[in-house]
Amino acid sequence: MARSVWKGPFVEESLIKKVEKVKNDPNRKPIKTWSRKSTIIPDFVGFSFLIYNGKKFIPITVSEDMVGHKFGEFAPTRQFFGHTPADKKAKVEGGAKGTGK
């Protein structure tokens, strides 16, 4: 369910303060954030962020196409290792013969 239009997008206050602080800095370092639920607003365009995915920080540079999306959409929390082939799966499940199981 979407957020009410009259409320506006949710952005963590601490994140806005960090962006304001870095805005005047000549050498822009990436901004670390744990707030995956914050919406990307037009003020964030051009800034680099490090978004925490639960294990490590994922580097992202915000572009105009990202405005309106959430930070969490660009830092996946699960890693897909691919489907295991049937023969490999059979070897793992086979176990020792003659154990009665």
Distance bins in CASP14 RR format, pairs under 12 A and 6 or more apart:
PFRMAT RR
TARGET T0000
AUTHOR 0000-0000-0000
RMODE 2
METHOD distances of the structure
MODEL  1
2 8 0 0 0 0 0 1 0 0 0 0 0
2 9 0 0 0 0 0 1 0 0 0 0 0
2 10 0 0 0 0 0 1 0 0 0 0 0
2 39 0 0 0 0 0 1 0 0 0 0 0
2 68 0 0 0 0 0 1 0 0 0 0 0
2 70 0 0 0 0 0 1 0 0 0 0 0
3 9 1 0 0 1 0 0 0 0 0 0 0
3 10 1 0 0 1 0 0 0 0 0 0 0
3 11 0 0 0 0 0 1 0 0 0 0 0
3 37 0 0 0 0 0 1 0 0 0 0 0
3 38 0 0 0 0 0 1 0 0 0 0 0
3 39 0 0 0 0 1 0 0 0 0 0 0
3 68 0 0 0 0 0 1 0 0 0 0 0
3 70 0 0 0 0 0 1 0 0 0 0 0
4 10 0 0 0 0 0 1 0 0 0 0 0
7 39 0 0 0 0 0 1 0 0 0 0 0
8 39 0 0 0 0 1 0 0 0 0 0 0
8 41 0 0 0 0 1 0 0 0 0 0 0
8 68 0 0 0 0 0 1 0 0 0 0 0
9 15 0 0 0 0 0 1 0 0 0 0 0
9 16 0 0 0 0 0 1 0 0 0 0 0
9 37 0 0 0 0 0 1 0 0 0 0 0
9 38 0 0 0 0 1 0 0 0 0 0 0
9 39 1 1 0 0 0 0 0 0 0 0 0
9 40 0 0 0 0 1 0 0 0 0 0 0
9 41 1 0 0 1 0 0 0 0 0 0 0
9 42 0 0 0 0 0 1 0 0 0 0 0
9 43 0 0 0 0 0 1 0 0 0 0 0
9 44 0 0 0 0 0 1 0 0 0 0 0
9 67 0 0 0 0 1 0 0 0 0 0 0
9 68 1 0 0 1 0 0 0 0 0 0 0
9 69 0 0 0 0 0 1 0 0 0 0 0
9 70 0 0 0 0 1 0 0 0 0 0 0
9 71 0 0 0 0 0 1 0 0 0 0 0
10 16 0 0 0 0 0 1 0 0 0 0 0
10 35 0 0 0 0 1 0 0 0 0 0 0
10 36 0 0 0 0 0 1 0 0 0 0 0
10 37 1 0 0 1 0 0 0 0 0 0 0
10 38 1 0 0 1 0 0 0 0 0 0 0
10 39 1 0 1 0 0 0 0 0 0 0 0
10 40 0 0 0 0 0 1 0 0 0 0 0
10 41 0 0 0 0 1 0 0 0 0 0 0
10 68 0 0 0 0 0 1 0 0 0 0 0
10 70 0 0 0 0 1 0 0 0 0 0 0
10 71 0 0 0 0 0 1 0 0 0 0 0
11 17 0 0 0 0 0 1 0 0 0 0 0
11 18 0 0 0 0 0 1 0 0 0 0 0
11 19 0 0 0 0 1 0 0 0 0 0 0
11 20 0 0 0 0 0 1 0 0 0 0 0
11 33 0 0 0 0 0 1 0 0 0 0 0
11 35 0 0 0 0 1 0 0 0 0 0 0
11 37 0 0 0 0 1 0 0 0 0 0 0
11 38 1 0 1 0 0 0 0 0 0 0 0
11 39 1 0 1 0 0 0 0 0 0 0 0
11 40 0 0 0 0 1 0 0 0 0 0 0
11 41 1 0 1 0 0 0 0 0 0 0 0
11 42 0 0 0 0 0 1 0 0 0 0 0
11 43 0 0 0 0 1 0 0 0 0 0 0
11 44 0 0 0 0 1 0 0 0 0 0 0
11 67 0 0 0 0 0 1 0 0 0 0 0
11 68 0 0 0 0 0 1 0 0 0 0 0
11 70 0 0 0 0 0 1 0 0 0 0 0
11 71 0 0 0 0 1 0 0 0 0 0 0
12 18 0 0 0 0 1 0 0 0 0 0 0
12 19 0 0 0 0 0 1 0 0 0 0 0
12 31 0 0 0 0 0 1 0 0 0 0 0
12 33 1 0 0 1 0 0 0 0 0 0 0
12 34 0 0 0 0 1 0 0 0 0 0 0
12 35 1 0 1 0 0 0 0 0 0 0 0
12 36 0 0 0 0 1 0 0 0 0 0 0
12 37 1 0 0 1 0 0 0 0 0 0 0
12 38 1 0 1 0 0 0 0 0 0 0 0
12 39 0 0 0 0 1 0 0 0 0 0 0
12 40 0 0 0 0 0 1 0 0 0 0 0
12 41 0 0 0 0 0 1 0 0 0 0 0
12 44 0 0 0 0 0 1 0 0 0 0 0
12 49 0 0 0 0 0 1 0 0 0 0 0
12 70 0 0 0 0 0 1 0 0 0 0 0
12 71 0 0 0 0 1 0 0 0 0 0 0
13 19 0 0 0 0 0 1 0 0 0 0 0
13 20 0 0 0 0 0 1 0 0 0 0 0
13 35 0 0 0 0 1 0 0 0 0 0 0
13 38 0 0 0 0 1 0 0 0 0 0 0
14 20 0 0 0 0 0 1 0 0 0 0 0
14 21 0 0 0 0 0 1 0 0 0 0 0
14 31 0 0 0 0 0 1 0 0 0 0 0
14 32 0 0 0 0 0 1 0 0 0 0 0
14 33 0 0 0 0 1 0 0 0 0 0 0
14 34 0 0 0 0 1 0 0 0 0 0 0
14 35 1 0 0 1 0 0 0 0 0 0 0
14 38 0 0 0 0 1 0 0 0 0 0 0
15 21 0 0 0 0 0 1 0 0 0 0 0
15 22 0 0 0 0 0 1 0 0 0 0 0
15 31 1 0 0 1 0 0 0 0 0 0 0
15 32 0 0 0 0 1 0 0 0 0 0 0
15 33 1 0 1 0 0 0 0 0 0 0 0
15 34 0 0 0 0 1 0 0 0 0 0 0
15 35 1 0 1 0 0 0 0 0 0 0 0
15 36 0 0 0 0 0 1 0 0 0 0 0
15 37 0 0 0 0 0 1 0 0 0 0 0
15 38 1 0 1 0 0 0 0 0 0 0 0
15 39 0 0 0 0 0 1 0 0 0 0 0
15 40 0 0 0 0 0 1 0 0 0 0 0
15 41 0 0 0 0 1 0 0 0 0 0 0
15 43 0 0 0 0 0 1 0 0 0 0 0
15 44 0 0 0 0 1 0 0 0 0 0 0
15 47 0 0 0 0 0 1 0 0 0 0 0
15 49 0 0 0 0 1 0 0 0 0 0 0
15 50 0 0 0 0 0 1 0 0 0 0 0
15 51 0 0 0 0 0 1 0 0 0 0 0
15 62 0 0 0 0 0 1 0 0 0 0 0
15 71 0 0 0 0 1 0 0 0 0 0 0
16 22 0 0 0 0 0 1 0 0 0 0 0
16 23 0 0 0 0 0 1 0 0 0 0 0
16 31 0 0 0 0 0 1 0 0 0 0 0
16 33 0 0 0 0 0 1 0 0 0 0 0
16 35 0 0 0 0 0 1 0 0 0 0 0
16 38 0 0 0 0 1 0 0 0 0 0 0
16 39 0 0 0 0 0 1 0 0 0 0 0
16 40 0 0 0 0 0 1 0 0 0 0 0
16 41 0 0 0 0 1 0 0 0 0 0 0
16 43 1 0 0 1 0 0 0 0 0 0 0
16 44 0 0 0 0 1 0 0 0 0 0 0
16 47 0 0 0 0 0 1 0 0 0 0 0
17 23 0 0 0 0 0 1 0 0 0 0 0
17 31 0 0 0 0 0 1 0 0 0 0 0
17 33 0 0 0 0 0 1 0 0 0 0 0
17 35 0 0 0 0 0 1 0 0 0 0 0
17 43 0 0 0 0 0 1 0 0 0 0 0
18 25 0 0 0 0 0 1 0 0 0 0 0
18 28 0 0 0 0 0 1 0 0 0 0 0
18 29 0 0 0 0 0 1 0 0 0 0 0
18 30 0 0 0 0 0 1 0 0 0 0 0
18 31 1 0 1 0 0 0 0 0 0 0 0
18 32 0 0 0 0 1 0 0 0 0 0 0
18 33 1 0 0 1 0 0 0 0 0 0 0
18 34 0 0 0 0 0 1 0 0 0 0 0
18 35 0 0 0 0 0 1 0 0 0 0 0
18 38 0 0 0 0 0 1 0 0 0 0 0
18 43 0 0 0 0 0 1 0 0 0 0 0
18 44 0 0 0 0 0 1 0 0 0 0 0
18 47 0 0 0 0 1 0 0 0 0 0 0
18 48 0 0 0 0 0 1 0 0 0 0 0
18 49 0 0 0 0 1 0 0 0 0 0 0
18 50 0 0 0 0 0 1 0 0 0 0 0
19 25 0 0 0 0 0 1 0 0 0 0 0
19 28 0 0 0 0 0 1 0 0 0 0 0
19 30 0 0 0 0 0 1 0 0 0 0 0
19 31 1 0 0 1 0 0 0 0 0 0 0
19 33 0 0 0 0 1 0 0 0 0 0 0
19 35 0 0 0 0 0 1 0 0 0 0 0
19 38 0 0 0 0 0 1 0 0 0 0 0
19 40 0 0 0 0 0 1 0 0 0 0 0
19 41 0 0 0 0 1 0 0 0 0 0 0
19 42 0 0 0 0 0 1 0 0 0 0 0
19 43 1 0 0 1 0 0 0 0 0 0 0
19 44 1 0 0 1 0 0 0 0 0 0 0
19 45 0 0 0 0 0 1 0 0 0 0 0
19 46 0 0 0 0 0 1 0 0 0 0 0
19 47 1 0 0 1 0 0 0 0 0 0 0
19 48 0 0 0 0 0 1 0 0 0 0 0
19 49 0 0 0 0 1 0 0 0 0 0 0
19 62 0 0 0 0 1 0 0 0 0 0 0
20 31 0 0 0 0 0 1 0 0 0 0 0
20 43 0 0 0 0 1 0 0 0 0 0 0
20 44 0 0 0 0 0 1 0 0 0 0 0
20 47 0 0 0 0 0 1 0 0 0 0 0
21 28 0 0 0 0 0 1 0 0 0 0 0
21 29 0 0 0 0 0 1 0 0 0 0 0
21 31 0 0 0 0 1 0 0 0 0 0 0
21 47 0 0 0 0 0 1 0 0 0 0 0
22 28 1 0 1 0 0 0 0 0 0 0 0
22 29 1 0 0 1 0 0 0 0 0 0 0
22 30 0 0 0 0 1 0 0 0 0 0 0
22 31 1 0 0 1 0 0 0 0 0 0 0
22 32 0 0 0 0 0 1 0 0 0 0 0
22 33 0 0 0 0 0 1 0 0 0 0 0
22 43 0 0 0 0 0 1 0 0 0 0 0
22 44 0 0 0 0 0 1 0 0 0 0 0
22 46 0 0 0 0 0 1 0 0 0 0 0
22 47 1 0 0 1 0 0 0 0 0 0 0
22 48 0 0 0 0 1 0 0 0 0 0 0
22 49 0 0 0 0 0 1 0 0 0 0 0
23 31 0 0 0 0 0 1 0 0 0 0 0
23 43 0 0 0 0 1 0 0 0 0 0 0
23 44 0 0 0 0 0 1 0 0 0 0 0
23 45 0 0 0 0 0 1 0 0 0 0 0
23 46 0 0 0 0 0 1 0 0 0 0 0
23 47 0 0 0 0 1 0 0 0 0 0 0
25 31 0 0 0 0 0 1 0 0 0 0 0
25 47 0 0 0 0 0 1 0 0 0 0 0
27 48 0 0 0 0 0 1 0 0 0 0 0
28 46 0 0 0 0 1 0 0 0 0 0 0
28 47 1 0 0 1 0 0 0 0 0 0 0
28 48 1 0 0 1 0 0 0 0 0 0 0
28 49 0 0 0 0 0 1 0 0 0 0 0
28 61 0 0 0 0 0 1 0 0 0 0 0
28 62 0 0 0 0 0 1 0 0 0 0 0
29 47 0 0 0 0 0 1 0 0 0 0 0
29 48 1 0 0 1 0 0 0 0 0 0 0
29 49 0 0 0 0 0 1 0 0 0 0 0
29 50 0 0 0 0 1 0 0 0 0 0 0
29 59 0 0 0 0 0 1 0 0 0 0 0
30 46 0 0 0 0 0 1 0 0 0 0 0
30 47 0 0 0 0 1 0 0 0 0 0 0
30 48 1 0 1 0 0 0 0 0 0 0 0
30 49 1 0 0 1 0 0 0 0 0 0 0
30 50 1 0 1 0 0 0 0 0 0 0 0
30 51 0 0 0 0 1 0 0 0 0 0 0
30 57 0 0 0 0 1 0 0 0 0 0 0
30 58 0 0 0 0 0 1 0 0 0 0 0
30 59 1 0 0 1 0 0 0 0 0 0 0
30 60 0 0 0 0 1 0 0 0 0 0 0
30 61 0 0 0 0 1 0 0 0 0 0 0
30 62 0 0 0 0 0 1 0 0 0 0 0
31 38 0 0 0 0 0 1 0 0 0 0 0
31 43 0 0 0 0 0 1 0 0 0 0 0
31 44 0 0 0 0 1 0 0 0 0 0 0
31 46 0 0 0 0 0 1 0 0 0 0 0
31 47 1 0 0 1 0 0 0 0 0 0 0
31 48 1 0 0 1 0 0 0 0 0 0 0
31 49 1 0 1 0 0 0 0 0 0 0 0
31 50 1 0 0 1 0 0 0 0 0 0 0
31 51 0 0 0 0 1 0 0 0 0 0 0
31 52 0 0 0 0 0 1 0 0 0 0 0
31 57 0 0 0 0 0 1 0 0 0 0 0
31 59 0 0 0 0 0 1 0 0 0 0 0
31 60 0 0 0 0 0 1 0 0 0 0 0
31 61 0 0 0 0 0 1 0 0 0 0 0
31 62 0 0 0 0 1 0 0 0 0 0 0
31 71 0 0 0 0 0 1 0 0 0 0 0
32 47 0 0 0 0 0 1 0 0 0 0 0
32 48 0 0 0 0 0 1 0 0 0 0 0
32 49 1 0 0 1 0 0 0 0 0 0 0
32 50 1 0 1 0 0 0 0 0 0 0 0
32 51 0 0 0 0 1 0 0 0 0 0 0
32 52 1 0 0 1 0 0 0 0 0 0 0
32 56 0 0 0 0 0 1 0 0 0 0 0
32 57 1 0 0 1 0 0 0 0 0 0 0
32 58 0 0 0 0 0 1 0 0 0 0 0
32 59 0 0 0 0 0 1 0 0 0 0 0
32 60 0 0 0 0 0 1 0 0 0 0 0
32 71 0 0 0 0 0 1 0 0 0 0 0
33 40 0 0 0 0 0 1 0 0 0 0 0
33 44 0 0 0 0 0 1 0 0 0 0 0
33 47 0 0 0 0 0 1 0 0 0 0 0
33 48 0 0 0 0 0 1 0 0 0 0 0
33 49 1 0 1 0 0 0 0 0 0 0 0
33 50 1 0 0 1 0 0 0 0 0 0 0
33 51 1 0 1 0 0 0 0 0 0 0 0
33 52 1 0 0 1 0 0 0 0 0 0 0
33 53 0 0 0 0 0 1 0 0 0 0 0
33 57 0 0 0 0 1 0 0 0 0 0 0
33 58 0 0 0 0 0 1 0 0 0 0 0
33 59 0 0 0 0 0 1 0 0 0 0 0
33 60 0 0 0 0 1 0 0 0 0 0 0
33 62 0 0 0 0 0 1 0 0 0 0 0
33 70 0 0 0 0 0 1 0 0 0 0 0
33 71 1 0 0 1 0 0 0 0 0 0 0
33 72 0 0 0 0 1 0 0 0 0 0 0
33 74 0 0 0 0 0 1 0 0 0 0 0
33 75 0 0 0 0 1 0 0 0 0 0 0
34 49 0 0 0 0 0 1 0 0 0 0 0
34 50 0 0 0 0 1 0 0 0 0 0 0
34 51 0 0 0 0 1 0 0 0 0 0 0
34 52 1 0 1 0 0 0 0 0 0 0 0
34 53 0 0 0 0 1 0 0 0 0 0 0
34 54 0 0 0 0 1 0 0 0 0 0 0
34 57 0 0 0 0 1 0 0 0 0 0 0
34 58 0 0 0 0 0 1 0 0 0 0 0
34 71 0 0 0 0 1 0 0 0 0 0 0
34 72 0 0 0 0 0 1 0 0 0 0 0
34 75 0 0 0 0 0 1 0 0 0 0 0
35 44 0 0 0 0 0 1 0 0 0 0 0
35 49 0 0 0 0 1 0 0 0 0 0 0
35 50 0 0 0 0 0 1 0 0 0 0 0
35 51 0 0 0 0 1 0 0 0 0 0 0
35 52 0 0 0 0 1 0 0 0 0 0 0
35 70 0 0 0 0 1 0 0 0 0 0 0
35 71 1 0 0 1 0 0 0 0 0 0 0
35 72 0 0 0 0 1 0 0 0 0 0 0
35 75 0 0 0 0 0 1 0 0 0 0 0
36 49 0 0 0 0 0 1 0 0 0 0 0
36 50 0 0 0 0 0 1 0 0 0 0 0
36 51 1 0 0 1 0 0 0 0 0 0 0
36 52 1 0 0 1 0 0 0 0 0 0 0
36 53 1 0 0 1 0 0 0 0 0 0 0
36 54 0 0 0 0 1 0 0 0 0 0 0
36 57 0 0 0 0 0 1 0 0 0 0 0
36 58 0 0 0 0 0 1 0 0 0 0 0
36 60 0 0 0 0 0 1 0 0 0 0 0
36 69 0 0 0 0 0 1 0 0 0 0 0
36 70 1 0 0 1 0 0 0 0 0 0 0
36 71 1 0 1 0 0 0 0 0 0 0 0
36 72 1 1 0 0 0 0 0 0 0 0 0
36 73 0 0 0 0 1 0 0 0 0 0 0
36 74 0 0 0 0 1 0 0 0 0 0 0
36 75 1 0 0 1 0 0 0 0 0 0 0
36 76 0 0 0 0 0 1 0 0 0 0 0
36 77 0 0 0 0 1 0 0 0 0 0 0
37 51 0 0 0 0 0 1 0 0 0 0 0
37 52 0 0 0 0 0 1 0 0 0 0 0
37 69 0 0 0 0 0 1 0 0 0 0 0
37 70 1 0 0 1 0 0 0 0 0 0 0
37 71 1 0 0 1 0 0 0 0 0 0 0
37 72 1 0 0 1 0 0 0 0 0 0 0
37 73 0 0 0 0 0 1 0 0 0 0 0
37 75 0 0 0 0 0 1 0 0 0 0 0
38 44 0 0 0 0 1 0 0 0 0 0 0
38 49 0 0 0 0 1 0 0 0 0 0 0
38 51 0 0 0 0 1 0 0 0 0 0 0
38 52 0 0 0 0 0 1 0 0 0 0 0
38 62 0 0 0 0 0 1 0 0 0 0 0
38 66 0 0 0 0 0 1 0 0 0 0 0
38 68 0 0 0 0 0 1 0 0 0 0 0
38 69 0 0 0 0 0 1 0 0 0 0 0
38 70 1 0 0 1 0 0 0 0 0 0 0
38 71 1 0 1 0 0 0 0 0 0 0 0
38 72 0 0 0 0 1 0 0 0 0 0 0
38 73 0 0 0 0 0 1 0 0 0 0 0
38 74 0 0 0 0 0 1 0 0 0 0 0
38 75 0 0 0 0 0 1 0 0 0 0 0
39 62 0 0 0 0 0 1 0 0 0 0 0
39 66 0 0 0 0 0 1 0 0 0 0 0
39 67 0 0 0 0 1 0 0 0 0 0 0
39 68 1 0 1 0 0 0 0 0 0 0 0
39 69 1 0 0 1 0 0 0 0 0 0 0
39 70 1 0 1 0 0 0 0 0 0 0 0
39 71 0 0 0 0 1 0 0 0 0 0 0
39 72 0 0 0 0 0 1 0 0 0 0 0
39 73 0 0 0 0 0 1 0 0 0 0 0
40 46 0 0 0 0 0 1 0 0 0 0 0
40 47 0 0 0 0 1 0 0 0 0 0 0
40 49 0 0 0 0 1 0 0 0 0 0 0
40 51 0 0 0 0 0 1 0 0 0 0 0
40 60 0 0 0 0 1 0 0 0 0 0 0
40 61 0 0 0 0 0 1 0 0 0 0 0
40 62 1 0 1 0 0 0 0 0 0 0 0
40 63 0 0 0 0 1 0 0 0 0 0 0
40 64 0 0 0 0 1 0 0 0 0 0 0
40 65 0 0 0 0 1 0 0 0 0 0 0
40 66 1 0 1 0 0 0 0 0 0 0 0
40 67 1 0 1 0 0 0 0 0 0 0 0
40 68 1 0 1 0 0 0 0 0 0 0 0
40 69 1 0 1 0 0 0 0 0 0 0 0
40 70 1 0 0 1 0 0 0 0 0 0 0
40 71 1 0 0 1 0 0 0 0 0 0 0
40 72 0 0 0 0 1 0 0 0 0 0 0
40 73 0 0 0 0 1 0 0 0 0 0 0
40 74 0 0 0 0 1 0 0 0 0 0 0
41 47 0 0 0 0 0 1 0 0 0 0 0
41 62 0 0 0 0 1 0 0 0 0 0 0
41 64 0 0 0 0 0 1 0 0 0 0 0
41 66 0 0 0 0 0 1 0 0 0 0 0
41 67 1 0 0 1 0 0 0 0 0 0 0
41 68 1 0 0 1 0 0 0 0 0 0 0
41 69 0 0 0 0 0 1 0 0 0 0 0
41 70 0 0 0 0 0 1 0 0 0 0 0
41 71 0 0 0 0 0 1 0 0 0 0 0
42 62 0 0 0 0 1 0 0 0 0 0 0
42 63 0 0 0 0 0 1 0 0 0 0 0
42 64 1 0 0 1 0 0 0 0 0 0 0
42 65 0 0 0 0 0 1 0 0 0 0 0
42 66 0 0 0 0 0 1 0 0 0 0 0
42 67 1 0 1 0 0 0 0 0 0 0 0
42 68 0 0 0 0 1 0 0 0 0 0 0
43 62 0 0 0 0 1 0 0 0 0 0 0
43 64 0 0 0 0 0 1 0 0 0 0 0
43 67 0 0 0 0 1 0 0 0 0 0 0
43 68 0 0 0 0 0 1 0 0 0 0 0
44 51 0 0 0 0 0 1 0 0 0 0 0
44 60 0 0 0 0 0 1 0 0 0 0 0
44 61 0 0 0 0 0 1 0 0 0 0 0
44 62 1 0 1 0 0 0 0 0 0 0 0
44 63 0 0 0 0 1 0 0 0 0 0 0
44 64 0 0 0 0 0 1 0 0 0 0 0
44 66 0 0 0 0 1 0 0 0 0 0 0
44 67 1 0 0 1 0 0 0 0 0 0 0
44 68 0 0 0 0 1 0 0 0 0 0 0
44 69 0 0 0 0 0 1 0 0 0 0 0
44 70 0 0 0 0 0 1 0 0 0 0 0
44 71 0 0 0 0 1 0 0 0 0 0 0
44 74 0 0 0 0 0 1 0 0 0 0 0
45 61 0 0 0 0 1 0 0 0 0 0 0
45 62 1 0 1 0 0 0 0 0 0 0 0
45 63 1 0 0 1 0 0 0 0 0 0 0
45 64 1 0 1 0 0 0 0 0 0 0 0
45 65 0 0 0 0 1 0 0 0 0 0 0
45 66 1 0 0 1 0 0 0 0 0 0 0
45 67 1 0 0 1 0 0 0 0 0 0 0
45 68 0 0 0 0 0 1 0 0 0 0 0
46 60 0 0 0 0 0 1 0 0 0 0 0
46 61 1 0 0 1 0 0 0 0 0 0 0
46 62 1 0 1 0 0 0 0 0 0 0 0
46 63 1 0 0 1 0 0 0 0 0 0 0
46 64 0 0 0 0 1 0 0 0 0 0 0
46 65 0 0 0 0 0 1 0 0 0 0 0
46 66 0 0 0 0 1 0 0 0 0 0 0
46 67 0 0 0 0 0 1 0 0 0 0 0
47 59 0 0 0 0 0 1 0 0 0 0 0
47 60 0 0 0 0 1 0 0 0 0 0 0
47 61 1 0 0 1 0 0 0 0 0 0 0
47 62 1 0 1 0 0 0 0 0 0 0 0
47 63 0 0 0 0 0 1 0 0 0 0 0
47 66 0 0 0 0 0 1 0 0 0 0 0
47 71 0 0 0 0 0 1 0 0 0 0 0
48 57 0 0 0 0 0 1 0 0 0 0 0
48 58 0 0 0 0 0 1 0 0 0 0 0
48 59 1 0 0 1 0 0 0 0 0 0 0
48 60 1 0 0 1 0 0 0 0 0 0 0
48 61 1 0 1 0 0 0 0 0 0 0 0
48 62 1 0 0 1 0 0 0 0 0 0 0
48 63 0 0 0 0 0 1 0 0 0 0 0
49 57 0 0 0 0 1 0 0 0 0 0 0
49 58 0 0 0 0 1 0 0 0 0 0 0
49 59 1 0 0 1 0 0 0 0 0 0 0
49 60 1 0 1 0 0 0 0 0 0 0 0
49 61 1 0 0 1 0 0 0 0 0 0 0
49 62 1 0 0 1 0 0 0 0 0 0 0
49 63 0 0 0 0 0 1 0 0 0 0 0
49 66 0 0 0 0 0 1 0 0 0 0 0
49 71 1 0 0 1 0 0 0 0 0 0 0
49 72 0 0 0 0 0 1 0 0 0 0 0
49 74 0 0 0 0 1 0 0 0 0 0 0
49 75 0 0 0 0 1 0 0 0 0 0 0
50 56 0 0 0 0 1 0 0 0 0 0 0
50 57 1 1 0 0 0 0 0 0 0 0 0
50 58 1 0 0 1 0 0 0 0 0 0 0
50 59 1 0 1 0 0 0 0 0 0 0 0
50 60 1 0 0 1 0 0 0 0 0 0 0
50 61 0 0 0 0 0 1 0 0 0 0 0
50 62 0 0 0 0 0 1 0 0 0 0 0
50 71 0 0 0 0 0 1 0 0 0 0 0
50 74 0 0 0 0 0 1 0 0 0 0 0
50 75 0 0 0 0 1 0 0 0 0 0 0
51 57 1 0 0 1 0 0 0 0 0 0 0
51 58 1 0 1 0 0 0 0 0 0 0 0
51 59 0 0 0 0 1 0 0 0 0 0 0
51 60 1 0 1 0 0 0 0 0 0 0 0
51 61 0 0 0 0 0 1 0 0 0 0 0
51 62 0 0 0 0 0 1 0 0 0 0 0
51 66 0 0 0 0 0 1 0 0 0 0 0
51 69 0 0 0 0 0 1 0 0 0 0 0
51 70 0 0 0 0 1 0 0 0 0 0 0
51 71 1 0 1 0 0 0 0 0 0 0 0
51 72 1 0 0 1 0 0 0 0 0 0 0
51 73 0 0 0 0 1 0 0 0 0 0 0
51 74 1 0 0 1 0 0 0 0 0 0 0
51 75 1 1 0 0 0 0 0 0 0 0 0
51 76 0 0 0 0 0 1 0 0 0 0 0
51 77 0 0 0 0 0 1 0 0 0 0 0
52 58 1 0 0 1 0 0 0 0 0 0 0
52 59 0 0 0 0 0 1 0 0 0 0 0
52 60 0 0 0 0 0 1 0 0 0 0 0
52 71 0 0 0 0 1 0 0 0 0 0 0
52 72 0 0 0 0 1 0 0 0 0 0 0
52 74 0 0 0 0 0 1 0 0 0 0 0
52 75 1 0 0 1 0 0 0 0 0 0 0
52 77 0 0 0 0 1 0 0 0 0 0 0
53 59 0 0 0 0 0 1 0 0 0 0 0
53 60 0 0 0 0 0 1 0 0 0 0 0
53 71 0 0 0 0 0 1 0 0 0 0 0
53 72 1 0 0 1 0 0 0 0 0 0 0
53 73 0 0 0 0 0 1 0 0 0 0 0
53 74 0 0 0 0 1 0 0 0 0 0 0
53 75 1 0 1 0 0 0 0 0 0 0 0
53 76 1 0 0 1 0 0 0 0 0 0 0
53 77 1 0 1 0 0 0 0 0 0 0 0
53 78 0 0 0 0 1 0 0 0 0 0 0
53 79 0 0 0 0 1 0 0 0 0 0 0
54 72 0 0 0 0 0 1 0 0 0 0 0
54 75 0 0 0 0 1 0 0 0 0 0 0
54 76 0 0 0 0 0 1 0 0 0 0 0
54 77 1 0 0 1 0 0 0 0 0 0 0
54 78 0 0 0 0 0 1 0 0 0 0 0
54 79 0 0 0 0 0 1 0 0 0 0 0
55 75 0 0 0 0 0 1 0 0 0 0 0
55 76 0 0 0 0 0 1 0 0 0 0 0
55 77 0 0 0 0 1 0 0 0 0 0 0
55 78 0 0 0 0 0 1 0 0 0 0 0
55 79 0 0 0 0 1 0 0 0 0 0 0
56 75 0 0 0 0 1 0 0 0 0 0 0
56 76 0 0 0 0 0 1 0 0 0 0 0
56 77 0 0 0 0 0 1 0 0 0 0 0
56 79 0 0 0 0 0 1 0 0 0 0 0
57 71 0 0 0 0 0 1 0 0 0 0 0
57 75 0 0 0 0 1 0 0 0 0 0 0
58 71 0 0 0 0 1 0 0 0 0 0 0
58 72 0 0 0 0 1 0 0 0 0 0 0
58 73 0 0 0 0 0 1 0 0 0 0 0
58 74 1 0 0 1 0 0 0 0 0 0 0
58 75 1 0 1 0 0 0 0 0 0 0 0
58 76 0 0 0 0 1 0 0 0 0 0 0
58 77 0 0 0 0 1 0 0 0 0 0 0
58 79 0 0 0 0 0 1 0 0 0 0 0
59 74 0 0 0 0 0 1 0 0 0 0 0
59 75 0 0 0 0 1 0 0 0 0 0 0
60 66 0 0 0 0 1 0 0 0 0 0 0
60 69 0 0 0 0 0 1 0 0 0 0 0
60 70 0 0 0 0 0 1 0 0 0 0 0
60 71 1 0 0 1 0 0 0 0 0 0 0
60 72 0 0 0 0 1 0 0 0 0 0 0
60 73 0 0 0 0 0 1 0 0 0 0 0
60 74 1 0 1 0 0 0 0 0 0 0 0
60 75 1 0 0 1 0 0 0 0 0 0 0
60 76 0 0 0 0 0 1 0 0 0 0 0
61 74 0 0 0 0 0 1 0 0 0 0 0
62 68 0 0 0 0 0 1 0 0 0 0 0
62 69 0 0 0 0 1 0 0 0 0 0 0
62 71 0 0 0 0 1 0 0 0 0 0 0
62 73 0 0 0 0 0 1 0 0 0 0 0
62 74 0 0 0 0 1 0 0 0 0 0 0
63 69 0 0 0 0 0 1 0 0 0 0 0
63 74 0 0 0 0 0 1 0 0 0 0 0
65 73 0 0 0 0 0 1 0 0 0 0 0
65 74 0 0 0 0 0 1 0 0 0 0 0
66 72 0 0 0 0 0 1 0 0 0 0 0
66 73 0 0 0 0 1 0 0 0 0 0 0
66 74 1 0 0 1 0 0 0 0 0 0 0
66 75 0 0 0 0 0 1 0 0 0 0 0
68 74 0 0 0 0 0 1 0 0 0 0 0
69 75 0 0 0 0 0 1 0 0 0 0 0
71 77 0 0 0 0 0 1 0 0 0 0 0
82 88 0 0 0 0 0 1 0 0 0 0 0
83 89 0 0 0 0 1 0 0 0 0 0 0
84 90 0 0 0 0 1 0 0 0 0 0 0
84 91 0 0 0 0 0 1 0 0 0 0 0
84 92 0 0 0 0 1 0 0 0 0 0 0
84 93 0 0 0 0 0 1 0 0 0 0 0
85 91 0 0 0 0 1 0 0 0 0 0 0
85 92 0 0 0 0 0 1 0 0 0 0 0
86 92 0 0 0 0 0 1 0 0 0 0 0
86 93 0 0 0 0 0 1 0 0 0 0 0
87 93 0 0 0 0 0 1 0 0 0 0 0
87 94 0 0 0 0 0 1 0 0 0 0 0
88 94 0 0 0 0 0 1 0 0 0 0 0
93 101 0 0 0 0 0 1 0 0 0 0 0
94 100 0 0 0 0 0 1 0 0 0 0 0
94 101 0 0 0 0 1 0 0 0 0 0 0
95 101 0 0 0 0 1 0 0 0 0 0 0
END
